[in-house]
Amino acid sequence: MNKIKVKIAETNREVFCDKNSNLLHCLQNAGFALPGECGGHGVCGKCKVKVLSPQSLTPPSDAEKRLLTQEVLKSGVRLACQVRLIRDTKIAVSTSVKIDNTIRLTGETQRCEQDPTLIAKAFVISPESFGTSKSMLEDLENTLKARAGSLLVIKTLPLLLGKNEHHGKAIIYNDEILDLLPADSSRRLLGLAIDLGTTTIVGYLDNLENGENLAASVRLNPQRAWGADIISRISIVMEKTKHLGKMQKAVVNAINEMAKELCYKANVSCKDIYRIVVVGNPTMVHILAGVNPSSIAMAPFTPVFLRYLEFPAKELGISQVNPACKVSLMPHASSYIGSDILAGLISSEFLEETTALYIDLGTNGEIVLKADKQIFATSTAAGPAFEGATIKRGSVAWPGAVDHVWIENDKLGYSVIGEREAETICGSGIVDLIAIALKLGLIDPQGKIASSPQDEFEGFVCEVDGERAIRLSEKVYLTQSDIRQIQLAKAAISAGASILVKESGVSLDALKIYITGTFGARLNIKNAFKIGLLPLVSEKNVVQLGNAAGLGARMILHSRTREKQINELRSCITILELSTDPRFSDAFIEHMPFPSEDIQNSL
């Protein structure tokens, strides 16, 4: 028998896989989005499952012996990417992490200005006109000054007019009739704004008739199972093109689930959703559209598309909406400066500033600088360290993650999301811990953990699996290699920012900095200065925006003026390609060390 049965303990669900197949791929195909930041190469050690029948799998690999202790292996914990199936087995998979309570809903849910492209319009067609007109459809289109958008509208027309005494209500989008309803229909006009991030997907359900936000939700992007960053995901597609379809299906399923969840929260029908606006980086949007993004990762880094695109939702597989729903994919400025960045620029006051820097501290490091009427932008290979992906005990900002750290009475204090036991540490907590370790002399400016710390702080330094580490709690610590990952990430961001500043000739004294992203919203700005992540400006000149891209997507959803603005903005930006810029390597090396003790003491 060539099929192996894998029973999932939490759900009693049974999954059938080929004998000798990889367990991670088997679970991915079945819809289980395990963390897999390294793309299944046995490096990150995060695709853990607990095997309840150990003899059914291949023995632990060298990677598992390196990443998991003997005690952990004996308890039945394995790395799914390193396991091949020999016989029927039962495993425990934790896929129920919810991060909805970590989204900071502040300005993102404000009421939006109304200049809608989608409207409901009542109409009356006089029966006397039928004798002289060519057809009912032409009467309808002449009356509404719009054209039928589908065969369904045409089929609905005679039935609607006959039952409603020639009265009705039309749903019109950009001069296209999407739907016909009885005149007394109580159907609402709803829209969905989606910020499609590499790490998370954020969705907003809005009433398109009054600009009100009805519900919001955030969830992990299930594509993390194929890698934490866009290059990992493109590499997976380049290895086997079938993974493109799997990733596209995974993200579409997530959007369908999100639509159902949002409508449940708002007590409305999914059939009332007539439009979806999507912003995101070009790779994520390519994958959503089912378009191979491989050309983005290869010189000359040319994407398949950058301009605004629009499709019927059903063409993408988005089903939990009205059958006539339109999906609008917003335009990008370049292969790495996506519509999420443009949407954030629109929703913030950045474009009104004379001199300003906009930094998206997400999985990808995008930086935009405005100098009078010029706008420069670049993207740095910062990697997903600040999202916790390449940090041994790191994670995104979800329940159980340490998000802030401080020193109190010669002890390290910390807060945990969800007020539970500390299990991991997210980006804002990592920045705090490194800043404090620098202040206490536990880390030197080169990033090396002290071999002999002062006696009162000796307990903060330990050894984990043969590597020195700064310990915060029993389960949470930063190793020497973790600190190096943060140095690489912060050097990329700060080097990119410094090159833009030099290119534009602006003065730091006049510079205002806008920080966006989930990580950026939680960031302690003073500690960001202390580790050298941000240019050293006055703290009062730093604005933390929260999810600026999400608010921008909502604004576009409600306003044709904003939609026109994002289409025009993309052509007003000068892109600096750091991969070919000879200044970048020197700037990167210069920004690798942490700031000197003098700068630390001045903050």
Helices and strands as residue ranges (DSSP letters): E 3-8, E 13-18, H 23-29, E 48-51, G 54-56, H 62-67, H 70-74, E 77-79, G 80-82, E 89-92, G 100-102, G 107-109, E 118-124, G 127-131, H 136-144, E 147-148, H 151-163, E 167-173, E 176-181, E 190-196, E 200-207, E 213-220, G 222-226, H 230-239, H 242-266, G 270-272, E 273-280, H 282-288, G 294-297, E 309-312, H 313-316, E 326-329, H 339-347, G 350-352, E 355-361, E 365-371, E 374-380, G 385-387, E 401-408, E 411-416, E 424-425, H 427-439, G 455-460, E 461-464, E 467-471, E 477-479, H 480-504, G 508-510, E 512-516, H 518-522, H 525-530, G 539-541, E 542-544, H 548-558, H 560-569, G 570-572, E 573-575, G 578-580, H 582-591, H 597-602
